């Protein structure tokens, strides 16, 4: 499976969010490190995994409300 890695700016263009909003609001609250984004080689740069973000977005739309869990599962609240 080929994954698409995006920078914060590229993700902002796809989601129609400001990159600053993604970094300050969505990271660690909605987007989970290891599932939705990675820090290659432990550095500052962040790469978002588009397929995982897109999958969780569609899952939330289908169920109405879902909380993504750290290991890839979903909690229906």
N, C-alpha and C positions, 0 to 999 in steps of 0.2 A: 504494500500500500504506500503510495507516494503522498507525502504530506507537504502542504504549502506553508512556508514560514513567512510571516509578515512583520515588518517593523511597526512601531506604534503609529506612525503617520499613515502607513498603508492600511492598517486596521481601521483607523479613524475615517479614512475615505470610504471604506466598504460599509461601515456601520453608521456613517454620518454623525460621528461624535468627534469632538475636539480631542487631539492627543493628550492634552493636559487632563481632561475629564477621565480619560481611560486610565492614566497613571494614578490619579489621586482618588478617584471614586470607585472604579470597577475592579481594579487589581486587588486581590486578596479578600474581596467581598463577594464579587460575582465570578471573576476569573481566577482560577486556582492554579498556583504554580505546580508544574509537573503534568497537569492535564491540559490547561489552556495556553500556558506560556512556559518558556524555559529561559534560563540564563546560561548560554553556552560558556563552558570553561569557568563558571563562577564569576563572570565579569558583570559590569553594569548594563551592557546591552541586553535588551529583552527581545525575544522572538516569539510571536504568537502563532499558535497552530490553528490555522483557519478551519480545517475539517472538524476538529473537536468543538470549536466555538459554534460553528454552524449546526452541528449535530445537536448540541445542547439547546440552541435557540429553537430548533424545530420541535424538540421534545417538549419544551416548555409551552409552545404554542398549541400543540396537540392535546396536552393534559390540562391546560389552563393555568396551573401553578406547580412549579417543581423547584426544589432546591438542589443544585448539583453538589455532590459529595466529593471528598478528596480523592477517592480511589476510582472515580468514574461513575459511580452509581447516582441515583436520584432519590430524594426524599419528597414524597407528595404530602404537602402540609395542609 
